[in-house]
């Protein structure tokens, strides 16, 4: 028996702050790492959860995903009815806007849910429950498909610094650190953009604190590469990190100012 949908959206209203091009780093990573799943699907649906006071991020997500998976449809979901009404004029073929929250008000299980800057206002204790609810709504794994992807994270106001967790139907998979390298003094500058699940764990004794410490040390050791540019220094730093941390990507992503690490290595203790 299909469970009855909640009578009202699940969640609380966010500040709604948004800017054009703010989520470009996250979108670029999604297209590169999840594009094949979207292309294989007959009717791939992606959800921009909590797009905010303006619909720019949903519009941009459609454009970017269709470059790699032309059949993708995007549903922008907002818990504030006035924001849904304001977004309606931007609807087009492949893009609709709906009132809702963590219950994800779409009839099919999406292949992608992107929730950027949504959980930052929640308590850390609430994160696991939200993740579990959202992962349960993802398309399940089957055959050679790993199923849907939830990407949840935080960025600054203009998208220069961003950290996100990627989760599948089974739970958390990876953590990605991404930055405009020219604006970065040291990798630990990204600490202020850690997702809610990690931001309060950046203290001695926690894995994410140790990782950022080692990230800074590798960055300092790679200082001679700065003469070739910040990108080459970042690539060398990422390569050195692989000696002690389960970095799961490679030079093609490092060149984009990214480093992705297995979730298990950074998961909070206790």
PENOR-V554790 format. One record per run of one state. SS is the DSSP state (hx for helix, st for strand, lp for the rest). FROM is the first residue (numbers start at 0). LEN is the number of residues. Records with the same first field share a line. If there is no record, write none. Layout:
BEGIN
SS = FROM-LEN ; FROM-LEN
END
This chain:
BEGIN
lp = 0-23 ; 40-4 ; 49-6 ; 68-4 ; 78-2 ; 90-1 ; 92-2 ; 99-12 ; 116-2 ; 121-2 ; 137-4 ; 142-2 ; 145-3 ; 155-5 ; 168-2 ; 179-1 ; 183-3 ; 193-2 ; 199-7 ; 221-1 ; 228-1 ; 241-5 ; 247-3 ; 254-3 ; 266-4
hx = 23-17 ; 55-13 ; 80-10 ; 118-3 ; 123-14 ; 180-3 ; 186-7 ; 195-4 ; 206-15 ; 222-6 ; 229-12 ; 250-4 ; 262-4
st = 44-5 ; 72-6 ; 91-1 ; 94-5 ; 111-5 ; 141-1 ; 144-1 ; 148-7 ; 160-8 ; 170-9 ; 246-1 ; 257-5
END
